């Protein structure tokens, strides 16, 4: 049996293409492009904030919308389903205002990296995780811990 091997660059290109197809595609929208129920929720959630943009993505076959805000000088993203229900809120928080357990958990996961930004992740009205952006040299990564500062068994 004669099996030819594809060059490494072909395999790499295929892997990147497959990953791009599997990853949700985010599409920028105008407010007028949002369904009425989503517009209503976006308006409610953006009271007192500056709207930075709207987007739509399909993930696992479900269409989701996001409104990106600046509220009290912090970034905030609100995920909204097609019926206008808030599904997730990611909101920037001050590292110094986190509990000692969460600060320690994030620092442990960041190791030698510098934490540049922290967000709380809220689903169905409950904080389920904290996510930190970490800079190690020139490499940017994200780490998450639970609301108790302990490592999560899955990513939120």
ZIZIVEN-V186812 format. One record per helix or strand of 2 or more residues. SS is the DSSP state (h for helix, s for strand). FROM is the first residue (numbers start at 1). LEN is the number of residues. Records with the same first field share a line. If there is no record, write none. Layout:
SS->FROM-LEN  FROM-LEN
This chain:
h->8-15  31-3  36-10  95-3  100-11
s->26-4  50-10  62-10  74-8  86-8  114-10  126-11  139-7
